[in-house]
Amino acid sequence: MLRLAALIAAVLLAAAGARADEDGCASCHRDLAFGPDVHVSAGLSCASCHRGNPAAKTPAAAHAGFVARPRGWAGATLCGGCHGDIEGMRTLNPRLPTDQLAQYSTSQHGKLAQKGDARVATCVSCHGHHGIKHVKDPASSASRERIVDTCTGCHNPEYMAGRDIPTDQLEKYRASVHGHRRLVERDPSAPACNDCHGNHGAAPPGVYAVTHVCGKCHVTQTELFDAGTHAGHFKDAGVAPCTTCHNHHDIMPTSDELLGTGPGGACGMCHEKGDRCDVATLAMKAGLSRLDQSLADARARLAHAERLGMDVERATYDLTPAAEALVRARVVVHAFSEAQVHKVIDDGGARATEVTRTAQAKLDEHTFRRRGLAVAAFFLVMLAGLLALKARRLEQARGPSA
């Protein structure tokens, strides 16, 4: 196989000497003009991929050794012949990786292709054939902006008919927190198919490897879980940690309701209502709710004080650690340690209580000022009344003017 790839590479790189502007193929195949293309930009021609003889004078001679549309493994080795040749690629673009074919051969796609499956995804399925654009170009079918459409172009009920493979991935992904961020909010940094399954070496993550896939983004959660008591139990049972509680393609936004065995709780898959772990998770849930309510109370008092014109800038800033503690506590839940969770909750609650007292002091100060103003106003009115009465008596004492 390696000799075949080397032979193909030698032929393709030799053919690459015919530049696109010298390509005799275009004189007949003008209908195949495909505009900007990374291969054309690199100086490759039709013969670089399809072989043949573009300098020949007759159609028969031009098509000698011609390769039309290689499918399956033949298509992969055609592209990989150049992209796997380190010396050859160094002259074209030394920054490009040269292990794509090696990775592809280990993927589910590559394994099926090597078995003779001609309908399985190959290089051209994702990158296109003519008019190939750089993967960082948003118009590229392999770009982050379009990769979901590209993957689901095959992973759908129509194309996968007759194969024993799920076809509801896109439907579930659309409903997930990841899918909403990418497809609705148009956030290209949100995870897509290849972020979890890989690119050229695409494959379903193994049972326990799921943790490492999720852990690429959710680093802290993974570290806490691995250091906790549940990691060993999940591994012994051969159960995937992250997806057992959060699902696969249909990952929903997290909430405190996942804790416990009640409605919406994820713990009920392993634990029974009222057992030790259920009691612990319910205590964590109650603590999170308590801290959330403390934050809401503090924010409400601060907002009230601000509407009354009081300076609450410093107090609002001081509330930030308490809000961060709530976020951190929800992350620390992955350690499944009641003590660790409550420590974070208690620290955040103390901060929130302190800010609440400060906000209440601002409200009390405002009330005191209003009362003081009312008292002052009362005395001013009284003084004004007394002055008016005194002025009237003086005027009466002088009698009528002459």
JOVENLIN-V936266 format. One record per run of one state. SS is the DSSP state (H for helix, E for strand, L for the rest). FROM is the first residue (numbers start at 0). LEN is the number of residues. If there is no record, write none. Layout:
<<SS	FROM	LEN> <SS	FROM	LEN>>
//
This chain:
<<L	0	1> <H	1	14> <L	15	4> <H	19	3> <L	22	1> <H	23	4> <L	27	2> <H	29	3> <L	32	5> <H	37	4> <L	41	4> <H	45	5> <L	50	8> <H	58	4> <L	62	9> <H	71	12> <L	83	2> <H	85	8> <L	93	6> <H	99	7> <L	106	1> <H	107	7> <L	114	8> <H	122	5> <L	127	19> <H	146	6> <L	152	16> <H	168	7> <L	175	1> <H	176	8> <L	184	8> <H	192	5> <L	197	11> <H	208	7> <L	215	3> <H	218	9> <L	227	2> <H	229	8> <L	237	3> <H	240	6> <L	246	9> <H	255	3> <L	258	8> <H	266	3> <L	269	6> <H	275	32> <L	307	5> <H	312	6> <L	318	1> <H	319	16> <L	335	2> <H	337	61> <L	398	4>>
//
